[in-house]
């Protein structure tokens, strides 16, 4: 420890003198989630990025999210060292619990997931996909990986009876017929994100 | 009493009144996830007591085209154990299957059924001066089956890995009613791909985990818990404790907080976490270096 402080790796530290203090340290850590919840509605994002990029991601993403959704406050904490960040975004003051989450909260989540994907990370580090992130996985997942997932599902559960509606957006509906691609389709925003002339 | 369907009659005959119920009062606690975010409906709650019962039930469901939603402790974070609102699905609880099937202290292995609660597993291991190296907030309700099907993480992943790393063998009922069984683990087994990995983390969409053989570790002799503020060099993963963990020097600590934004309960130590530069306008900036060769990013901090 002394070496670490002398070497500039640690600026300040407290060592638990007994088991009681050790438990209190862990209690502090384990209370972060509850403390966040007590403040008000929040979107929680269990995401991961490459370990070396963790702090950079938090430093970059925090002002981006807070700037795009005024009034929100991003609080990142988590498992330093394994790439897992719990990126919580607190709602603006006055937001109604139970409503904000399904409205602006959804857009916040989509934006955070976009950022994570850009950084080569995962939209689910340890909490899984379930029904919560099912559509997000379909939106952001690698098409090849999703196709493999579907193929495995089709092979092992041809009637799609096991836990329908979970994990992958189209798993529960079975294989979808492929839409014929139209050559004329141009997104409303124009080609390559450049707006067309009005 | 509501009219019963042929499927319900057959399932009741198979599982008995303890293993099958349509009582809304018994069902309702399990139809909403613990965070209260997702609610659904189910046509019944099945609680089989053995792997054979699970297999027979799955065959029955296939015959009648009834979807199955497997559930462990209902403490998941993503609504993966909550049925949809259609009410067509059967909720399959594994909580009744909570026995220890085999314990081998010398090999440090334990074979338990899917419904065993994590806390119970910890207590069992502790009785033999061993420990199970995965723990998380919901350990009082999370079950082994749920931990496996979600590949749970927790606070010791850095040193010991996720649930996947703890599973040595697996037993699962597949969607055709067949039983996949690798409960007797082989240290070396190269008969093709390791198929049990397919089930770990598949969230009950590929098979229903009914039992597993798990690895145990020696109990912790003592622990040293340090609360520390690291300088900004931490962001390159240079923290001494991280270094020690990576080098296997016996550090367990896997949880920390990036120095950028300390949560409310850490506010008192915030002053250690920032280095400031003040520009001519008196605005304070943090002066961290650019991001991976991209344009230098100067992050503006709120005044505090």
Interface residues (C-beta under 8 A of the other chain):
Chain A: X1 X3 X4 X7 X8 X9 X10 X11 X12 X13 X14 X15 X16 X21 X22 X25 X26 X28 X29 X30 X31 X32 X33 X35 X36 X39 X46 X51 X52 X53 X54 X55 X56 X58 X59 X60 X62 X63 X74 X75 X76 X77 X78 X79 X80 X81 X82 X84 X85 X124 X125 X126 X127 X128 X129 X130 X131 X132 X133 X152 X153 X156 X157 X158 X159 X160 X161 X162 X163 X164 X165 X166 X167 X168 X171
Chain B: X37 X38 X61 X62 X65 X66 X67 X68 X69 X70 X76 X77 X78 X79 X80 X81 X82 X84 X89 X137 X150 X151 X152 X153 X154 X155 X157 X158 X162 X174 X175 X198 X201 X202 X203 X204 X205 X206 X207 X208 X223 X224 X225 X226 X227 X228 X229 X230 X231 X232 X233 X234 X235 X236 X237 X238 X239 X240 X241 X242 X245 X246 X254 X255 X256 X257 X258 X259 X260 X261 X263 X264 X265 X266 X269 X272 X286 X288 X291 X292 X297 X299 X300
